[in-house]
Amino acid sequence: MKNKLRLCVSALALMTTASAFSAEKIHMINCGDDTGKGIQLQNELIKQWEAENEGYTVEVEFVPWGQCQEKSTSLASAGNPPAISYMGSRTLKQLAKNDLIIPVDMTEEEQASYAAPILATITSDGKQWGLPRAFSTKALYYNKDLFKAAGLDPENPPKTWDEMYEAAKAIKEKTDSDGFGLAAASFDNTMHQFMNYVYTNGGEVINDKGEIVFNSENNVEALAFYGKMASVSQDGPIAYDRAKLRPLFSESRIGMFISGPWERSQIKEDINWGVTTIPVGPKGKPGTLLITDSLAVFKNSGVESQALSLAKLLTNSENQMAFELAEGYTPLRDLPEVKGLIDTDPTWKAFLDSIPTGGPEPFVTDYVGLQDAINEAVQSVVLEEVDAAEAVETAAETLEDYK
C-alpha cells in the first residue's frame, strides 16, 4: 500500500511538473526597475490575471530605460518578440508600418475615456496601436524670490510669450541670475521643449490627414521666439538638455524653466517656487505637449490575444488610475479622483488645465529622423546661423520623408 501511495504521489508530482512546464509564457518587457509602488500594484494584477487564465504565466523583464525600447524592437525584428512591451507612443506608427505590433481594438466606451489629444498619441489610420500607460504634460516653473528681486510680481506669473520674455529680461538685467533655462542640446527633449511653443501658438507638425504642416507662420513665430529666449537664458543652451536645467533652477541661477510634474519633488526645498501653465503665443491658447508611453502588443508571440487581455486589465480606468497615483504620473483620464488630487496639491492644476488643448507627439514612421530635423532647426536659430523662416522651411522639406 505504501508503495502504491508513493507511486501515486510521484505520478502527481510528475503531472504537476509537466503542467508547469507546459504553461505558455507571456514575456513582458517593462522599462526601468521593479522598485516603484505602481509596479507592486501591477504585480498583484498580474497574479490575478494568471489565476483567471490557467495555463499562462507572465514573465516580466525589467530593462533600463536607455536600452528598453531598442531591445523590444530588436527581438521583434529577429522573430522572437516579447508579448507585451512598454514603448514610447511615438514609436508605434513605425512599429505598425513594419508589421511588428497588432492594433488594439477599443470599444467606443474605451476610446471615450481618453481626451481626444491623448487618444491621438496612439492613433494612426483610424486604428489604435497601444494602450496608454504613462503620461506627462509640461508647465512653467518660476522662482518667486528672483521675480521679487527683479521688481516683478511673484504672484502674477507671465501668461503670454511677451510677458515671459520681459520677465526673463528683467531677471537677467537686475539680478545675478539668468532669466530662463533653455534646452537646445541634440536630444529628444529639445524637440519636446520646442513643441510646447508650437502648441501654444496654434501650430502643428502633422495634421489629422497625415500631411506635414510644419511650414506655417505659427511655427516660424514659435521658432523665432525660441531663438529670442536664448538671449535671456543661460550661456550655451546647446549644451543643455532639459534635465540639466533643474540644477540651475535649484541653485537660483535661472528664473524660469519649462518641465514636467516630476520636478516638484526634485527642486531644493529652500527655493520659493511657483508653477503655472505655459505662456501663450500671439496665435495660440494654453497648451502643452502631450507625451504618452504605451503597452504595445507584438505580433508572432503566439499569445497575442492573451497579451492584449492582460494589457487591457492593467490599463483599465480603475487600475490605471491607481498605478498613476502610486507612481506620481499625470492622470490619463478625467476621473473624480483627479479633482481630489488638485485639492490635495494645487500645483497639479497647471499640468492638468492645458490637456484639452494640448497636442500629441508627432506620429510619424521615423521618429529619430523627425527629432533630428526639428533639433537642427532649433539649434541653427539659437546659434543665429539662419533665420526662423529658413530653418522651418528646411525642416518641413525633410519631414516629408518621415510622415
Contacts in CASP RR format, 6 or more apart in sequence:
PFRMAT RR
TARGET T0000
AUTHOR 0000-0000-0000
METHOD contacts of the structure
MODEL  1
MKNKLRLCVSALALMTTASAFSAEKIHMINCGDDTGKGIQLQNELIKQWE
AENEGYTVEVEFVPWGQCQEKSTSLASAGNPPAISYMGSRTLKQLAKNDL
IIPVDMTEEEQASYAAPILATITSDGKQWGLPRAFSTKALYYNKDLFKAA
GLDPENPPKTWDEMYEAAKAIKEKTDSDGFGLAAASFDNTMHQFMNYVYT
NGGEVINDKGEIVFNSENNVEALAFYGKMASVSQDGPIAYDRAKLRPLFS
ESRIGMFISGPWERSQIKEDINWGVTTIPVGPKGKPGTLLITDSLAVFKN
SGVESQALSLAKLLTNSENQMAFELAEGYTPLRDLPEVKGLIDTDPTWKA
FLDSIPTGGPEPFVTDYVGLQDAINEAVQSVVLEEVDAAEAVETAAETLE
DYK
19 55 0 8 1.000
22 55 0 8 1.000
23 55 0 8 1.000
23 56 0 8 1.000
23 57 0 8 1.000
24 55 0 8 1.000
24 56 0 8 1.000
24 57 0 8 1.000
24 302 0 8 1.000
24 303 0 8 1.000
24 306 0 8 1.000
25 56 0 8 1.000
25 57 0 8 1.000
25 58 0 8 1.000
25 59 0 8 1.000
25 303 0 8 1.000
26 56 0 8 1.000
26 57 0 8 1.000
26 58 0 8 1.000
26 59 0 8 1.000
26 83 0 8 1.000
26 84 0 8 1.000
26 301 0 8 1.000
26 303 0 8 1.000
26 306 0 8 1.000
26 307 0 8 1.000
26 310 0 8 1.000
27 59 0 8 1.000
27 61 0 8 1.000
27 82 0 8 1.000
27 83 0 8 1.000
27 84 0 8 1.000
27 301 0 8 1.000
28 58 0 8 1.000
28 59 0 8 1.000
28 60 0 8 1.000
28 61 0 8 1.000
28 82 0 8 1.000
28 83 0 8 1.000
28 84 0 8 1.000
28 85 0 8 1.000
28 307 0 8 1.000
28 310 0 8 1.000
29 60 0 8 1.000
29 61 0 8 1.000
29 63 0 8 1.000
29 68 0 8 1.000
29 71 0 8 1.000
29 72 0 8 1.000
29 82 0 8 1.000
29 84 0 8 1.000
29 85 0 8 1.000
29 86 0 8 1.000
30 39 0 8 1.000
30 42 0 8 1.000
30 60 0 8 1.000
30 61 0 8 1.000
30 62 0 8 1.000
30 63 0 8 1.000
30 68 0 8 1.000
30 86 0 8 1.000
31 62 0 8 1.000
31 63 0 8 1.000
31 64 0 8 1.000
31 65 0 8 1.000
31 68 0 8 1.000
31 69 0 8 1.000
31 86 0 8 1.000
31 293 0 8 1.000
32 62 0 8 1.000
32 63 0 8 1.000
32 64 0 8 1.000
32 65 0 8 1.000
32 68 0 8 1.000
33 62 0 8 1.000
33 64 0 8 1.000
34 60 0 8 1.000
34 62 0 8 1.000
36 326 0 8 1.000
36 327 0 8 1.000
37 326 0 8 1.000
37 327 0 8 1.000
38 322 0 8 1.000
38 323 0 8 1.000
38 326 0 8 1.000
38 327 0 8 1.000
40 326 0 8 1.000
41 319 0 8 1.000
41 322 0 8 1.000
41 323 0 8 1.000
41 326 0 8 1.000
42 314 0 8 1.000
42 323 0 8 1.000
43 60 0 8 1.000
45 313 0 8 1.000
45 314 0 8 1.000
45 319 0 8 1.000
46 58 0 8 1.000
46 60 0 8 1.000
46 310 0 8 1.000
46 314 0 8 1.000
48 313 0 8 1.000
49 58 0 8 1.000
49 309 0 8 1.000
49 310 0 8 1.000
49 313 0 8 1.000
50 56 0 8 1.000
50 57 0 8 1.000
50 58 0 8 1.000
53 306 0 8 1.000
53 309 0 8 1.000
56 303 0 8 1.000
56 306 0 8 1.000
58 310 0 8 1.000
61 82 0 8 1.000
63 71 0 8 1.000
68 85 0 8 1.000
68 86 0 8 1.000
69 85 0 8 1.000
69 86 0 8 1.000
69 87 0 8 1.000
69 88 0 8 1.000
69 91 0 8 1.000
72 81 0 8 1.000
72 82 0 8 1.000
72 85 0 8 1.000
72 87 0 8 1.000
72 296 0 8 1.000
72 298 0 8 1.000
73 91 0 8 1.000
73 95 0 8 1.000
73 100 0 8 1.000
75 81 0 8 1.000
75 82 0 8 1.000
76 82 0 8 1.000
76 95 0 8 1.000
76 100 0 8 1.000
76 101 0 8 1.000
76 298 0 8 1.000
76 299 0 8 1.000
76 300 0 8 1.000
77 98 0 8 1.000
77 100 0 8 1.000
79 300 0 8 1.000
81 100 0 8 1.000
81 298 0 8 1.000
81 299 0 8 1.000
81 300 0 8 1.000
81 301 0 8 1.000
82 298 0 8 1.000
82 301 0 8 1.000
83 297 0 8 1.000
83 298 0 8 1.000
83 301 0 8 1.000
83 302 0 8 1.000
83 303 0 8 1.000
83 304 0 8 1.000
83 306 0 8 1.000
83 307 0 8 1.000
84 295 0 8 1.000
84 296 0 8 1.000
84 297 0 8 1.000
84 298 0 8 1.000
84 307 0 8 1.000
84 310 0 8 1.000
84 311 0 8 1.000
85 295 0 8 1.000
85 296 0 8 1.000
85 298 0 8 1.000
86 133 0 8 1.000
86 293 0 8 1.000
86 294 0 8 1.000
86 295 0 8 1.000
86 296 0 8 1.000
87 95 0 8 1.000
87 130 0 8 1.000
87 293 0 8 1.000
87 294 0 8 1.000
87 295 0 8 1.000
87 296 0 8 1.000
88 292 0 8 1.000
88 293 0 8 1.000
88 294 0 8 1.000
89 121 0 8 1.000
89 122 0 8 1.000
89 130 0 8 1.000
89 132 0 8 1.000
89 291 0 8 1.000
89 292 0 8 1.000
89 293 0 8 1.000
89 294 0 8 1.000
89 360 0 8 1.000
89 361 0 8 1.000
89 363 0 8 1.000
90 121 0 8 1.000
90 291 0 8 1.000
90 361 0 8 1.000
90 362 0 8 1.000
90 363 0 8 1.000
90 367 0 8 1.000
91 296 0 8 1.000
91 367 0 8 1.000
92 101 0 8 1.000
92 122 0 8 1.000
92 124 0 8 1.000
92 129 0 8 1.000
92 130 0 8 1.000
92 294 0 8 1.000
92 296 0 8 1.000
92 363 0 8 1.000
93 124 0 8 1.000
93 129 0 8 1.000
93 363 0 8 1.000
93 364 0 8 1.000
93 365 0 8 1.000
94 364 0 8 1.000
94 365 0 8 1.000
94 366 0 8 1.000
94 367 0 8 1.000
95 101 0 8 1.000
95 129 0 8 1.000
95 296 0 8 1.000
96 103 0 8 1.000
96 124 0 8 1.000
96 127 0 8 1.000
96 129 0 8 1.000
97 365 0 8 1.000
99 299 0 8 1.000
100 298 0 8 1.000
100 299 0 8 1.000
101 129 0 8 1.000
101 130 0 8 1.000
101 296 0 8 1.000
101 297 0 8 1.000
101 298 0 8 1.000
101 299 0 8 1.000
102 297 0 8 1.000
102 298 0 8 1.000
102 299 0 8 1.000
102 304 0 8 1.000
102 308 0 8 1.000
103 127 0 8 1.000
103 128 0 8 1.000
103 129 0 8 1.000
104 122 0 8 1.000
104 127 0 8 1.000
104 128 0 8 1.000
104 129 0 8 1.000
104 130 0 8 1.000
104 131 0 8 1.000
104 297 0 8 1.000
104 308 0 8 1.000
104 311 0 8 1.000
105 128 0 8 1.000
106 128 0 8 1.000
111 119 0 8 1.000
111 128 0 8 1.000
113 317 0 8 1.000
113 333 0 8 1.000
114 132 0 8 1.000
114 332 0 8 1.000
114 333 0 8 1.000
115 333 0 8 1.000
115 334 0 8 1.000
115 355 0 8 1.000
115 356 0 8 1.000
117 290 0 8 1.000
117 355 0 8 1.000
117 356 0 8 1.000
117 357 0 8 1.000
117 358 0 8 1.000
117 359 0 8 1.000
117 360 0 8 1.000
118 132 0 8 1.000
118 135 0 8 1.000
118 290 0 8 1.000
118 292 0 8 1.000
118 332 0 8 1.000
118 355 0 8 1.000
118 360 0 8 1.000
119 128 0 8 1.000
120 208 0 8 1.000
120 359 0 8 1.000
120 360 0 8 1.000
120 363 0 8 1.000
121 132 0 8 1.000
121 290 0 8 1.000
121 291 0 8 1.000
121 292 0 8 1.000
121 294 0 8 1.000
121 360 0 8 1.000
121 361 0 8 1.000
121 363 0 8 1.000
122 128 0 8 1.000
122 129 0 8 1.000
122 130 0 8 1.000
122 131 0 8 1.000
122 132 0 8 1.000
122 292 0 8 1.000
122 294 0 8 1.000
123 129 0 8 1.000
123 363 0 8 1.000
124 363 0 8 1.000
129 294 0 8 1.000
129 296 0 8 1.000
130 294 0 8 1.000
130 295 0 8 1.000
130 296 0 8 1.000
130 297 0 8 1.000
130 311 0 8 1.000
131 294 0 8 1.000
131 295 0 8 1.000
131 311 0 8 1.000
131 312 0 8 1.000
131 314 0 8 1.000
131 315 0 8 1.000
132 292 0 8 1.000
132 293 0 8 1.000
132 294 0 8 1.000
132 315 0 8 1.000
132 320 0 8 1.000
132 332 0 8 1.000
133 292 0 8 1.000
133 293 0 8 1.000
133 294 0 8 1.000
133 295 0 8 1.000
133 314 0 8 1.000
133 315 0 8 1.000
133 320 0 8 1.000
133 323 0 8 1.000
134 292 0 8 1.000
134 293 0 8 1.000
134 324 0 8 1.000
134 327 0 8 1.000
134 329 0 8 1.000
135 290 0 8 1.000
135 291 0 8 1.000
135 292 0 8 1.000
135 293 0 8 1.000
135 324 0 8 1.000
135 329 0 8 1.000
135 330 0 8 1.000
135 331 0 8 1.000
135 332 0 8 1.000
136 260 0 8 1.000
136 261 0 8 1.000
136 262 0 8 1.000
136 290 0 8 1.000
136 291 0 8 1.000
136 329 0 8 1.000
136 330 0 8 1.000
137 260 0 8 1.000
137 261 0 8 1.000
137 288 0 8 1.000
137 289 0 8 1.000
137 290 0 8 1.000
137 291 0 8 1.000
137 330 0 8 1.000
137 351 0 8 1.000
137 352 0 8 1.000
137 354 0 8 1.000
137 355 0 8 1.000
137 358 0 8 1.000
138 192 0 8 1.000
138 196 0 8 1.000
138 258 0 8 1.000
138 259 0 8 1.000
138 260 0 8 1.000
138 278 0 8 1.000
138 288 0 8 1.000
138 289 0 8 1.000
138 351 0 8 1.000
139 258 0 8 1.000
139 259 0 8 1.000
139 260 0 8 1.000
139 261 0 8 1.000
139 275 0 8 1.000
139 276 0 8 1.000
139 277 0 8 1.000
139 278 0 8 1.000
139 288 0 8 1.000
139 350 0 8 1.000
139 351 0 8 1.000
139 354 0 8 1.000
140 157 0 8 1.000
140 158 0 8 1.000
140 164 0 8 1.000
140 256 0 8 1.000
140 257 0 8 1.000
140 258 0 8 1.000
140 275 0 8 1.000
140 276 0 8 1.000
140 277 0 8 1.000
140 278 0 8 1.000
140 279 0 8 1.000
140 350 0 8 1.000
141 249 0 8 1.000
141 256 0 8 1.000
141 257 0 8 1.000
141 258 0 8 1.000
141 259 0 8 1.000
141 263 0 8 1.000
141 267 0 8 1.000
141 273 0 8 1.000
141 274 0 8 1.000
141 275 0 8 1.000
142 157 0 8 1.000
142 158 0 8 1.000
142 167 0 8 1.000
142 255 0 8 1.000
142 256 0 8 1.000
142 273 0 8 1.000
142 274 0 8 1.000
142 275 0 8 1.000
142 276 0 8 1.000
143 177 0 8 1.000
143 249 0 8 1.000
143 252 0 8 1.000
143 254 0 8 1.000
143 255 0 8 1.000
143 256 0 8 1.000
143 271 0 8 1.000
143 272 0 8 1.000
143 273 0 8 1.000
144 154 0 8 1.000
144 155 0 8 1.000
144 272 0 8 1.000
144 273 0 8 1.000
144 274 0 8 1.000
145 154 0 8 1.000
145 252 0 8 1.000
145 271 0 8 1.000
145 272 0 8 1.000
146 171 0 8 1.000
146 175 0 8 1.000
146 177 0 8 1.000
146 179 0 8 1.000
146 252 0 8 1.000
146 255 0 8 1.000
147 153 0 8 1.000
147 154 0 8 1.000
147 157 0 8 1.000
147 167 0 8 1.000
147 171 0 8 1.000
147 255 0 8 1.000
148 154 0 8 1.000
149 171 0 8 1.000
149 174 0 8 1.000
149 175 0 8 1.000
150 167 0 8 1.000
150 170 0 8 1.000
150 171 0 8 1.000
150 173 0 8 1.000
150 174 0 8 1.000
150 175 0 8 1.000
151 170 0 8 1.000
151 174 0 8 1.000
152 167 0 8 1.000
152 170 0 8 1.000
152 171 0 8 1.000
154 272 0 8 1.000
157 167 0 8 1.000
157 274 0 8 1.000
157 276 0 8 1.000
158 164 0 8 1.000
158 166 0 8 1.000
158 167 0 8 1.000
158 276 0 8 1.000
158 279 0 8 1.000
159 276 0 8 1.000
159 279 0 8 1.000
159 280 0 8 1.000
160 279 0 8 1.000
160 280 0 8 1.000
160 281 0 8 1.000
160 282 0 8 1.000
161 197 0 8 1.000
161 200 0 8 1.000
161 201 0 8 1.000
161 225 0 8 1.000
161 279 0 8 1.000
161 280 0 8 1.000
161 281 0 8 1.000
161 282 0 8 1.000
163 279 0 8 1.000
164 180 0 8 1.000
164 229 0 8 1.000
164 256 0 8 1.000
164 279 0 8 1.000
165 225 0 8 1.000
165 228 0 8 1.000
165 229 0 8 1.000
165 232 0 8 1.000
167 179 0 8 1.000
167 256 0 8 1.000
168 178 0 8 1.000
168 179 0 8 1.000
168 180 0 8 1.000
168 229 0 8 1.000
168 232 0 8 1.000
168 233 0 8 1.000
168 255 0 8 1.000
168 256 0 8 1.000
169 179 0 8 1.000
169 232 0 8 1.000
171 177 0 8 1.000
171 178 0 8 1.000
171 179 0 8 1.000
171 232 0 8 1.000
171 255 0 8 1.000
171 256 0 8 1.000
172 178 0 8 1.000
172 179 0 8 1.000
172 232 0 8 1.000
177 252 0 8 1.000
177 253 0 8 1.000
177 254 0 8 1.000
177 255 0 8 1.000
178 232 0 8 1.000
178 233 0 8 1.000
178 234 0 8 1.000
178 235 0 8 1.000
178 248 0 8 1.000
178 253 0 8 1.000
178 254 0 8 1.000
178 255 0 8 1.000
179 232 0 8 1.000
179 233 0 8 1.000
179 254 0 8 1.000
179 255 0 8 1.000
179 256 0 8 1.000
180 229 0 8 1.000
180 232 0 8 1.000
180 233 0 8 1.000
180 234 0 8 1.000
180 254 0 8 1.000
180 255 0 8 1.000
180 256 0 8 1.000
180 257 0 8 1.000
181 233 0 8 1.000
181 234 0 8 1.000
181 237 0 8 1.000
181 240 0 8 1.000
181 245 0 8 1.000
181 248 0 8 1.000
181 249 0 8 1.000
181 254 0 8 1.000
181 255 0 8 1.000
181 256 0 8 1.000
181 257 0 8 1.000
182 193 0 8 1.000
182 226 0 8 1.000
182 229 0 8 1.000
182 230 0 8 1.000
182 233 0 8 1.000
182 234 0 8 1.000
182 237 0 8 1.000
182 240 0 8 1.000
182 382 0 8 1.000
183 189 0 8 1.000
183 190 0 8 1.000
183 193 0 8 1.000
183 237 0 8 1.000
183 240 0 8 1.000
183 241 0 8 1.000
183 242 0 8 1.000
183 244 0 8 1.000
183 245 0 8 1.000
184 190 0 8 1.000
184 230 0 8 1.000
184 236 0 8 1.000
184 237 0 8 1.000
184 238 0 8 1.000
184 240 0 8 1.000
184 378 0 8 1.000
184 379 0 8 1.000
184 382 0 8 1.000
185 237 0 8 1.000
185 238 0 8 1.000
185 239 0 8 1.000
185 240 0 8 1.000
185 241 0 8 1.000
185 244 0 8 1.000
186 238 0 8 1.000
186 372 0 8 1.000
186 375 0 8 1.000
186 379 0 8 1.000
187 241 0 8 1.000
187 242 0 8 1.000
187 375 0 8 1.000
188 371 0 8 1.000
189 241 0 8 1.000
189 242 0 8 1.000
189 243 0 8 1.000
190 241 0 8 1.000
190 242 0 8 1.000
190 374 0 8 1.000
190 375 0 8 1.000
190 378 0 8 1.000
190 379 0 8 1.000
191 370 0 8 1.000
191 371 0 8 1.000
191 374 0 8 1.000
191 375 0 8 1.000
191 378 0 8 1.000
192 242 0 8 1.000
192 289 0 8 1.000
192 291 0 8 1.000
192 361 0 8 1.000
193 242 0 8 1.000
193 258 0 8 1.000
194 222 0 8 1.000
194 223 0 8 1.000
194 226 0 8 1.000
194 374 0 8 1.000
194 378 0 8 1.000
195 205 0 8 1.000
195 289 0 8 1.000
195 359 0 8 1.000
195 361 0 8 1.000
195 362 0 8 1.000
196 258 0 8 1.000
196 278 0 8 1.000
196 287 0 8 1.000
196 288 0 8 1.000
196 289 0 8 1.000
197 222 0 8 1.000
197 223 0 8 1.000
197 225 0 8 1.000
197 226 0 8 1.000
197 281 0 8 1.000
198 204 0 8 1.000
198 205 0 8 1.000
198 218 0 8 1.000
198 219 0 8 1.000
198 222 0 8 1.000
199 287 0 8 1.000
199 288 0 8 1.000
199 289 0 8 1.000
199 357 0 8 1.000
199 358 0 8 1.000
199 359 0 8 1.000
200 222 0 8 1.000
200 278 0 8 1.000
200 279 0 8 1.000
200 280 0 8 1.000
200 281 0 8 1.000
200 284 0 8 1.000
200 285 0 8 1.000
200 286 0 8 1.000
200 287 0 8 1.000
200 288 0 8 1.000
201 218 0 8 1.000
201 219 0 8 1.000
201 221 0 8 1.000
201 222 0 8 1.000
201 225 0 8 1.000
201 280 0 8 1.000
201 281 0 8 1.000
201 282 0 8 1.000
201 283 0 8 1.000
201 284 0 8 1.000
202 218 0 8 1.000
202 283 0 8 1.000
202 284 0 8 1.000
202 285 0 8 1.000
203 213 0 8 1.000
203 216 0 8 1.000
203 218 0 8 1.000
203 219 0 8 1.000
203 222 0 8 1.000
203 283 0 8 1.000
203 284 0 8 1.000
204 213 0 8 1.000
204 214 0 8 1.000
204 216 0 8 1.000
204 218 0 8 1.000
205 212 0 8 1.000
205 213 0 8 1.000
205 214 0 8 1.000
205 362 0 8 1.000
205 370 0 8 1.000
205 374 0 8 1.000
205 399 0 8 1.000
206 212 0 8 1.000
206 213 0 8 1.000
206 214 0 8 1.000
206 362 0 8 1.000
206 363 0 8 1.000
206 364 0 8 1.000
206 399 0 8 1.000
206 403 0 8 1.000
207 213 0 8 1.000
210 403 0 8 1.000
211 403 0 8 1.000
212 396 0 8 1.000
212 399 0 8 1.000
212 400 0 8 1.000
212 403 0 8 1.000
214 374 0 8 1.000
214 392 0 8 1.000
214 395 0 8 1.000
214 396 0 8 1.000
214 399 0 8 1.000
215 392 0 8 1.000
215 393 0 8 1.000
215 395 0 8 1.000
215 396 0 8 1.000
216 392 0 8 1.000
217 283 0 8 1.000
218 283 0 8 1.000
218 284 0 8 1.000
219 392 0 8 1.000
220 388 0 8 1.000
220 389 0 8 1.000
220 392 0 8 1.000
221 281 0 8 1.000
221 282 0 8 1.000
221 283 0 8 1.000
221 388 0 8 1.000
222 281 0 8 1.000
223 377 0 8 1.000
223 378 0 8 1.000
223 381 0 8 1.000
223 388 0 8 1.000
223 391 0 8 1.000
223 392 0 8 1.000
224 381 0 8 1.000
224 387 0 8 1.000
224 388 0 8 1.000
225 281 0 8 1.000
226 378 0 8 1.000
226 381 0 8 1.000
226 382 0 8 1.000
227 381 0 8 1.000
227 382 0 8 1.000
227 388 0 8 1.000
230 237 0 8 1.000
230 382 0 8 1.000
233 254 0 8 1.000
234 240 0 8 1.000
234 248 0 8 1.000
234 253 0 8 1.000
234 254 0 8 1.000
237 382 0 8 1.000
238 379 0 8 1.000
238 382 0 8 1.000
238 383 0 8 1.000
242 257 0 8 1.000
242 258 0 8 1.000
242 259 0 8 1.000
245 254 0 8 1.000
245 257 0 8 1.000
245 259 0 8 1.000
246 257 0 8 1.000
246 259 0 8 1.000
246 263 0 8 1.000
246 266 0 8 1.000
246 267 0 8 1.000
248 254 0 8 1.000
248 257 0 8 1.000
249 255 0 8 1.000
249 256 0 8 1.000
249 257 0 8 1.000
249 263 0 8 1.000
249 267 0 8 1.000
249 271 0 8 1.000
249 273 0 8 1.000
250 266 0 8 1.000
250 267 0 8 1.000
250 268 0 8 1.000
250 271 0 8 1.000
251 268 0 8 1.000
252 271 0 8 1.000
258 278 0 8 1.000
260 351 0 8 1.000
261 328 0 8 1.000
261 329 0 8 1.000
261 330 0 8 1.000
261 347 0 8 1.000
261 348 0 8 1.000
261 351 0 8 1.000
262 328 0 8 1.000
264 275 0 8 1.000
264 347 0 8 1.000
267 273 0 8 1.000
274 347 0 8 1.000
275 347 0 8 1.000
275 350 0 8 1.000
275 351 0 8 1.000
276 350 0 8 1.000
277 286 0 8 1.000
277 287 0 8 1.000
277 288 0 8 1.000
277 350 0 8 1.000
277 353 0 8 1.000
277 354 0 8 1.000
278 286 0 8 1.000
278 287 0 8 1.000
278 288 0 8 1.000
278 354 0 8 1.000
280 286 0 8 1.000
280 287 0 8 1.000
285 357 0 8 1.000
286 353 0 8 1.000
286 354 0 8 1.000
286 357 0 8 1.000
287 354 0 8 1.000
287 357 0 8 1.000
287 358 0 8 1.000
287 359 0 8 1.000
288 351 0 8 1.000
288 354 0 8 1.000
288 355 0 8 1.000
288 358 0 8 1.000
288 359 0 8 1.000
289 358 0 8 1.000
289 359 0 8 1.000
289 360 0 8 1.000
289 361 0 8 1.000
290 355 0 8 1.000
290 358 0 8 1.000
290 359 0 8 1.000
290 360 0 8 1.000
290 361 0 8 1.000
291 361 0 8 1.000
292 332 0 8 1.000
292 360 0 8 1.000
292 361 0 8 1.000
295 311 0 8 1.000
295 314 0 8 1.000
295 315 0 8 1.000
297 304 0 8 1.000
297 307 0 8 1.000
297 308 0 8 1.000
297 311 0 8 1.000
298 304 0 8 1.000
298 307 0 8 1.000
301 307 0 8 1.000
313 319 0 8 1.000
314 320 0 8 1.000
314 323 0 8 1.000
317 333 0 8 1.000
317 335 0 8 1.000
320 332 0 8 1.000
320 333 0 8 1.000
321 331 0 8 1.000
321 333 0 8 1.000
321 335 0 8 1.000
321 337 0 8 1.000
323 329 0 8 1.000
324 330 0 8 1.000
324 331 0 8 1.000
324 332 0 8 1.000
325 331 0 8 1.000
325 337 0 8 1.000
325 341 0 8 1.000
330 351 0 8 1.000
330 352 0 8 1.000
331 337 0 8 1.000
331 338 0 8 1.000
331 341 0 8 1.000
331 352 0 8 1.000
338 352 0 8 1.000
341 348 0 8 1.000
342 348 0 8 1.000
342 349 0 8 1.000
342 352 0 8 1.000
362 370 0 8 1.000
364 370 0 8 1.000
364 399 0 8 1.000
364 402 0 8 1.000
364 403 0 8 1.000
365 402 0 8 1.000
365 403 0 8 1.000
366 401 0 8 1.000
366 402 0 8 1.000
367 402 0 8 1.000
369 398 0 8 1.000
369 402 0 8 1.000
370 399 0 8 1.000
370 402 0 8 1.000
373 395 0 8 1.000
373 398 0 8 1.000
373 399 0 8 1.000
373 402 0 8 1.000
374 395 0 8 1.000
376 391 0 8 1.000
376 394 0 8 1.000
376 395 0 8 1.000
377 391 0 8 1.000
377 392 0 8 1.000
377 394 0 8 1.000
377 395 0 8 1.000
378 391 0 8 1.000
380 386 0 8 1.000
380 391 0 8 1.000
381 387 0 8 1.000
381 388 0 8 1.000
381 391 0 8 1.000
386 394 0 8 1.000
END
